[in-house]
């Protein structure tokens, strides 16, 4: 059997959220992209339920933020109840003005949002999508990857691409074919997840916030989703059968402490083993992993889908630079370095949150309650969820450490010629250099390109960067920053305290060590 004559830039296996966003971002950059998935349509029930402002900013960059808005609502606070039903901890939202110009935490309805993401990918002429196709085998060659595929009726096919991105879920065929093992980060528990469409009677007596029931007898979570959607995550006890718990009868039995059968309609119930796993490698030759194929984490901060979309936002601009010959293939190694370290750091924090919820020893649980309450003199001080998000710690970052390096760059609302705009809508995507004072712009050599992309230079207080509220200026003042270099994925490459220091960063950046060469 002969492979098709088309050599795609990238093949994406898996058309879930990570695969759809990857295909859309690649299509946005004009890269020829092939996408396949063994399923013919979007799964019609919710799995992910929460997103954060970093992902909403990505949707904004893709041009779909208004289309997903009807299916999104702000996240409520999460209230933690201890052994005796007392509040022991509270995770909250950052107050306005929001640092990324979007609500910091939201809940959403996955199926319609996923359809928007798929439609966005399909809107690009450079993206070819074939559903109902299963990958059976992968061959790596010096210049391409060959995918062996099979249609639902058994018809075989071959597809060639210069790079392959596996977004095909926790049981990834791509990962297995590439010989990549998963590292265990030390969490493995059986839980039941139940989604319910709650009626007015049930809504009237349920809490007005999301809840964490830190009960040694049976830990549980309730998340307030959009509209009347409520999700419970309920721990299975030793000796209980997960399959039995995932039946309607089993689900209602575990819901009894929270909801009566006449107060809602089951939407989905599924037993899961909550894992903490990460791929040992994220790239083998021309094969890369993203999303659940590369990592899985417990759901206690609702970061599962966010992590997958961070992966592809990190990777796609690097693939573009390498494929166009503007960067050495070594740039792709920074993807795994950055994302693996970030996933491990965030998973560690998620496990720490989970240890609060899942403590099974009553004496230890009471000690936990006393310890948390003692931290603030017996008061419960709300902690914004975003304070738990780690920075990038390695990879494509400036040599000099700084508290801002590797963090998400703020996005204020700015004054545009036609009214208020978010910063990225004004400055566009790509590399940006932002200065604290407009008079410093004249001292910089312009124009300039980084990995083939023209750098956007702007200064606070000068069009096009006139803030409507002091979000960015306050951030720069707090951190003592005079200039910032921002990557296309909105992470801070590095900061400078002077124009001369900024000039050195630009002149000595790793892009200088990777001159344009033949496309990889």
BELDAQUI-V530012 format. One record per residue. N is the residue number from 0. RES is the residue in three letters. D_FIRST is the distance of its C-alpha to the first C-alpha in Angstrom with 1 decimal. Layout:
<<N & RES & D_FIRST> <N & RES & D_FIRST>>
This chain:
<<0 & UNK & 0.0> <1 & UNK & 3.8> <2 & UNK & 6.7> <3 & UNK & 9.4> <4 & UNK & 12.2> <5 & UNK & 14.7> <6 & UNK & 15.9> <7 & UNK & 18.2> <8 & UNK & 21.3> <9 & UNK & 21.1> <10 & UNK & 19.0> <11 & UNK & 21.4> <12 & UNK & 20.5> <13 & UNK & 23.4> <14 & UNK & 25.4> <15 & UNK & 28.8> <16 & UNK & 31.7> <17 & UNK & 30.5> <18 & UNK & 27.0> <19 & UNK & 28.6> <20 & UNK & 31.2> <21 & UNK & 28.8> <22 & UNK & 26.8> <23 & UNK & 30.1> <24 & UNK & 31.5> <25 & UNK & 28.4> <26 & UNK & 28.5> <27 & UNK & 32.2> <28 & UNK & 31.6> <29 & UNK & 29.2> <30 & UNK & 26.2> <31 & UNK & 22.8> <32 & UNK & 21.8> <33 & UNK & 19.0> <34 & UNK & 20.3> <35 & UNK & 19.0> <36 & UNK & 21.1> <37 & UNK & 20.8> <38 & UNK & 24.1> <39 & UNK & 24.5> <40 & UNK & 28.0> <41 & UNK & 30.7> <42 & UNK & 32.4> <43 & UNK & 35.7> <44 & UNK & 38.1> <45 & UNK & 39.3> <46 & UNK & 38.2> <47 & UNK & 39.3> <48 & UNK & 42.7> <49 & UNK & 44.1> <50 & UNK & 43.3> <51 & UNK & 45.5> <52 & UNK & 46.6> <53 & UNK & 44.1> <54 & UNK & 41.3> <55 & UNK & 43.4> <56 & UNK & 43.7> <57 & UNK & 39.9> <58 & UNK & 39.8> <59 & UNK & 42.5> <60 & UNK & 40.4> <61 & UNK & 37.5> <62 & UNK & 39.9> <63 & UNK & 39.6> <64 & UNK & 42.8> <65 & UNK & 44.7> <66 & UNK & 42.0> <67 & UNK & 41.9> <68 & UNK & 45.7> <69 & UNK & 46.5> <70 & UNK & 44.7> <71 & UNK & 46.4> <72 & UNK & 49.8> <73 & UNK & 51.7> <74 & UNK & 51.6> <75 & UNK & 55.0> <76 & UNK & 56.6> <77 & UNK & 55.6> <78 & UNK & 58.7> <79 & UNK & 58.8> <80 & UNK & 61.2> <81 & UNK & 62.6> <82 & UNK & 64.0> <83 & UNK & 67.1> <84 & UNK & 65.4> <85 & UNK & 66.5> <86 & UNK & 64.4> <87 & UNK & 63.4> <88 & UNK & 60.8> <89 & UNK & 59.5> <90 & UNK & 56.4> <91 & UNK & 57.0> <92 & UNK & 55.7> <93 & UNK & 56.8> <94 & UNK & 59.4> <95 & UNK & 59.0> <96 & UNK & 58.6> <97 & UNK & 55.1> <98 & UNK & 53.7> <99 & UNK & 50.3> <100 & UNK & 51.8> <101 & UNK & 50.1> <102 & UNK & 51.4> <103 & UNK & 50.6> <104 & UNK & 49.3> <105 & UNK & 48.0> <106 & UNK & 46.6> <107 & UNK & 44.0> <108 & UNK & 42.2> <109 & UNK & 38.5> <110 & UNK & 36.7> <111 & UNK & 38.1> <112 & UNK & 37.9> <113 & UNK & 34.2> <114 & UNK & 33.7> <115 & UNK & 35.5> <116 & UNK & 33.2> <117 & UNK & 30.1> <118 & UNK & 31.7> <119 & UNK & 32.5> <120 & UNK & 29.0> <121 & UNK & 27.8> <122 & UNK & 30.6> <123 & UNK & 28.9> <124 & UNK & 26.8> <125 & UNK & 24.9> <126 & UNK & 23.8> <127 & UNK & 20.8> <128 & UNK & 21.1> <129 & UNK & 18.8> <130 & UNK & 20.6> <131 & UNK & 19.8> <132 & UNK & 16.6> <133 & UNK & 16.6> <134 & UNK & 15.2> <135 & UNK & 14.1> <136 & UNK & 13.4> <137 & UNK & 14.2> <138 & UNK & 13.6> <139 & UNK & 16.5> <140 & UNK & 16.6> <141 & UNK & 19.7> <142 & UNK & 19.1> <143 & UNK & 16.8> <144 & UNK & 15.3> <145 & UNK & 11.7> <146 & UNK & 11.9> <147 & UNK & 9.8> <148 & UNK & 11.3> <149 & UNK & 12.4> <150 & UNK & 14.7> <151 & UNK & 18.0> <152 & UNK & 17.0> <153 & UNK & 14.2> <154 & UNK & 11.4> <155 & UNK & 8.5> <156 & UNK & 7.8> <157 & UNK & 7.6> <158 & UNK & 10.9> <159 & UNK & 12.7> <160 & UNK & 16.4> <161 & UNK & 19.3> <162 & UNK & 20.8> <163 & UNK & 20.1> <164 & UNK & 23.1> <165 & UNK & 23.2> <166 & UNK & 25.7> <167 & UNK & 24.6> <168 & UNK & 28.0> <169 & UNK & 29.9> <170 & UNK & 27.4> <171 & UNK & 24.7> <172 & UNK & 21.2> <173 & UNK & 20.8> <174 & UNK & 24.1> <175 & UNK & 23.2> <176 & UNK & 19.9> <177 & UNK & 21.9> <178 & UNK & 24.6> <179 & UNK & 27.3> <180 & UNK & 30.4> <181 & UNK & 33.0> <182 & UNK & 36.6> <183 & UNK & 39.3> <184 & UNK & 42.0> <185 & UNK & 44.3> <186 & UNK & 44.2> <187 & UNK & 43.1> <188 & UNK & 45.0> <189 & UNK & 44.3> <190 & UNK & 45.3> <191 & UNK & 45.2> <192 & UNK & 44.3> <193 & UNK & 45.9> <194 & UNK & 45.7> <195 & UNK & 48.6> <196 & UNK & 49.7> <197 & UNK & 53.4> <198 & UNK & 56.1> <199 & UNK & 59.3> <200 & UNK & 61.2> <201 & UNK & 58.9> <202 & UNK & 58.7> <203 & UNK & 62.5> <204 & UNK & 62.8> <205 & UNK & 59.7> <206 & UNK & 60.2> <207 & UNK & 59.8> <208 & UNK & 57.7> <209 & UNK & 54.7> <210 & UNK & 55.9> <211 & UNK & 55.2> <212 & UNK & 57.1> <213 & UNK & 57.7> <214 & UNK & 59.0> <215 & UNK & 58.8> <216 & UNK & 58.7> <217 & UNK & 55.6> <218 & UNK & 54.2> <219 & UNK & 52.7> <220 & UNK & 51.8> <221 & UNK & 52.2> <222 & UNK & 50.5> <223 & UNK & 51.8> <224 & UNK & 48.8> <225 & UNK & 49.0> <226 & UNK & 51.4> <227 & UNK & 52.1> <228 & UNK & 49.1> <229 & UNK & 50.1> <230 & UNK & 48.0> <231 & UNK & 49.3> <232 & UNK & 47.8> <233 & UNK & 49.8> <234 & UNK & 49.6> <235 & UNK & 49.2> <236 & UNK & 52.0> <237 & UNK & 51.6> <238 & UNK & 51.0> <239 & UNK & 49.8> <240 & UNK & 46.7> <241 & UNK & 44.2> <242 & UNK & 42.6> <243 & UNK & 46.1> <244 & UNK & 46.9> <245 & UNK & 43.8> <246 & UNK & 45.2> <247 & UNK & 47.4> <248 & UNK & 50.4> <249 & UNK & 49.6> <250 & UNK & 49.1> <251 & UNK & 52.4> <252 & UNK & 54.1> <253 & UNK & 53.1> <254 & UNK & 53.9> <255 & UNK & 57.5> <256 & UNK & 59.2> <257 & UNK & 57.9> <258 & UNK & 57.3> <259 & UNK & 58.5> <260 & UNK & 56.3> <261 & UNK & 58.0> <262 & UNK & 57.4> <263 & UNK & 53.7> <264 & UNK & 50.4> <265 & UNK & 47.6> <266 & UNK & 44.5> <267 & UNK & 42.3> <268 & UNK & 43.0> <269 & UNK & 40.7> <270 & UNK & 41.3> <271 & UNK & 39.9> <272 & UNK & 40.3> <273 & UNK & 41.4> <274 & UNK & 39.8> <275 & UNK & 40.3> <276 & UNK & 37.1> <277 & UNK & 35.5> <278 & UNK & 32.4> <279 & UNK & 33.5> <280 & UNK & 31.2> <281 & UNK & 29.9> <282 & UNK & 27.5> <283 & UNK & 25.3> <284 & UNK & 23.9> <285 & UNK & 22.0> <286 & UNK & 22.1> <287 & UNK & 25.3> <288 & UNK & 26.9> <289 & UNK & 29.3> <290 & UNK & 31.3> <291 & UNK & 31.5> <292 & UNK & 28.5> <293 & UNK & 30.9> <294 & UNK & 34.3> <295 & UNK & 36.3> <296 & UNK & 40.0> <297 & UNK & 42.8> <298 & UNK & 43.7> <299 & UNK & 47.4> <300 & UNK & 47.1> <301 & UNK & 44.4> <302 & UNK & 42.1> <303 & UNK & 38.7> <304 & UNK & 37.1> <305 & UNK & 39.1> <306 & UNK & 37.7> <307 & UNK & 34.1> <308 & UNK & 35.0> <309 & UNK & 37.0> <310 & UNK & 33.8> <311 & UNK & 31.8> <312 & UNK & 35.0> <313 & UNK & 35.4> <314 & UNK & 31.8> <315 & UNK & 30.8> <316 & UNK & 33.4> <317 & UNK & 32.7> <318 & UNK & 28.9> <319 & UNK & 30.1> <320 & UNK & 32.5> <321 & UNK & 30.0> <322 & UNK & 27.2> <323 & UNK & 29.9> <324 & UNK & 31.2> <325 & UNK & 34.5> <326 & UNK & 34.3> <327 & UNK & 33.1> <328 & UNK & 30.3> <329 & UNK & 33.1> <330 & UNK & 34.1> <331 & UNK & 31.3> <332 & UNK & 33.0> <333 & UNK & 36.0> <334 & UNK & 34.1> <335 & UNK & 33.8> <336 & UNK & 37.3> <337 & UNK & 38.9> <338 & UNK & 37.2> <339 & UNK & 37.4> <340 & UNK & 41.1> <341 & UNK & 41.8> <342 & UNK & 40.1> <343 & UNK & 42.0> <344 & UNK & 45.3> <345 & UNK & 44.9> <346 & UNK & 43.8> <347 & UNK & 46.9> <348 & UNK & 49.0> <349 & UNK & 47.4> <350 & UNK & 48.1> <351 & UNK & 51.7> <352 & UNK & 52.0> <353 & UNK & 50.5> <354 & UNK & 53.0> <355 & UNK & 55.8> <356 & UNK & 54.3> <357 & UNK & 53.3> <358 & UNK & 56.3> <359 & UNK & 57.2> <360 & UNK & 60.5> <361 & UNK & 63.4> <362 & UNK & 65.6> <363 & UNK & 62.9> <364 & UNK & 62.1> <365 & UNK & 65.7> <366 & UNK & 65.8> <367 & UNK & 62.7> <368 & UNK & 64.5> <369 & UNK & 67.6> <370 & UNK & 65.7> <371 & UNK & 63.9> <372 & UNK & 67.1> <373 & UNK & 69.0> <374 & UNK & 66.8> <375 & UNK & 68.5> <376 & UNK & 71.9> <377 & UNK & 71.0> <378 & UNK & 69.4> <379 & UNK & 65.8> <380 & UNK & 64.7> <381 & UNK & 61.4> <382 & UNK & 58.6> <383 & UNK & 56.1> <384 & UNK & 52.5> <385 & UNK & 51.4> <386 & UNK & 53.6> <387 & UNK & 51.3> <388 & UNK & 48.3> <389 & UNK & 47.8> <390 & UNK & 47.3> <391 & UNK & 44.5> <392 & UNK & 45.8> <393 & UNK & 43.5> <394 & UNK & 40.8> <395 & UNK & 41.2> <396 & UNK & 45.0> <397 & UNK & 48.1> <398 & UNK & 49.7> <399 & UNK & 53.0> <400 & UNK & 53.1> <401 & UNK & 54.7> <402 & UNK & 54.9> <403 & UNK & 52.9> <404 & UNK & 50.1> <405 & UNK & 46.9> <406 & UNK & 48.3> <407 & UNK & 47.3> <408 & UNK & 49.2> <409 & UNK & 51.4> <410 & UNK & 50.9> <411 & UNK & 54.2> <412 & UNK & 55.0> <413 & UNK & 56.1> <414 & UNK & 58.1> <415 & UNK & 56.0> <416 & UNK & 57.2> <417 & UNK & 56.4> <418 & UNK & 57.5> <419 & UNK & 56.2> <420 & UNK & 52.7> <421 & UNK & 50.8> <422 & UNK & 50.6> <423 & UNK & 46.8> <424 & UNK & 47.2> <425 & UNK & 49.7> <426 & UNK & 48.2> <427 & UNK & 44.5> <428 & UNK & 41.7> <429 & UNK & 41.2> <430 & UNK & 43.5> <431 & UNK & 47.2> <432 & UNK & 50.5> <433 & UNK & 53.3> <434 & UNK & 56.9> <435 & UNK & 60.0> <436 & UNK & 62.3> <437 & UNK & 61.6> <438 & UNK & 63.8> <439 & UNK & 61.4> <440 & UNK & 58.6> <441 & UNK & 60.3> <442 & UNK & 60.1> <443 & UNK & 56.3> <444 & UNK & 54.2> <445 & UNK & 52.2> <446 & UNK & 49.6> <447 & UNK & 47.2> <448 & UNK & 43.5> <449 & UNK & 41.8> <450 & UNK & 38.2> <451 & UNK & 38.0> <452 & UNK & 39.7> <453 & UNK & 43.2> <454 & UNK & 45.7> <455 & UNK & 47.9> <456 & UNK & 51.5> <457 & UNK & 54.0> <458 & UNK & 57.4> <459 & UNK & 59.1> <460 & UNK & 61.8> <461 & UNK & 60.5> <462 & UNK & 58.2> <463 & UNK & 55.4> <464 & UNK & 56.3> <465 & UNK & 59.4> <466 & UNK & 59.2> <467 & UNK & 60.7> <468 & UNK & 61.3> <469 & UNK & 61.6> <470 & UNK & 58.3> <471 & UNK & 56.9> <472 & UNK & 60.3> <473 & UNK & 61.4> <474 & UNK & 58.3> <475 & UNK & 59.0> <476 & UNK & 62.7> <477 & UNK & 62.2> <478 & UNK & 59.9> <479 & UNK & 61.9> <480 & UNK & 59.0> <481 & UNK & 59.6> <482 & UNK & 56.0> <483 & UNK & 52.5> <484 & UNK & 49.0> <485 & UNK & 46.5> <486 & UNK & 42.7> <487 & UNK & 40.3> <488 & UNK & 39.9> <489 & UNK & 43.8> <490 & UNK & 44.5> <491 & UNK & 47.4> <492 & UNK & 46.3> <493 & UNK & 49.9> <494 & UNK & 53.5> <495 & UNK & 56.4> <496 & UNK & 60.1> <497 & UNK & 60.8> <498 & UNK & 59.4> <499 & UNK & 59.5> <500 & UNK & 57.6> <501 & UNK & 55.0> <502 & UNK & 54.7> <503 & UNK & 54.1> <504 & UNK & 51.3> <505 & UNK & 49.6> <506 & UNK & 50.2> <507 & UNK & 49.0> <508 & UNK & 46.1> <509 & UNK & 42.8> <510 & UNK & 41.3> <511 & UNK & 43.5> <512 & UNK & 41.8> <513 & UNK & 38.3> <514 & UNK & 38.8> <515 & UNK & 36.2> <516 & UNK & 33.4> <517 & UNK & 29.9> <518 & UNK & 27.6> <519 & UNK & 25.8>>
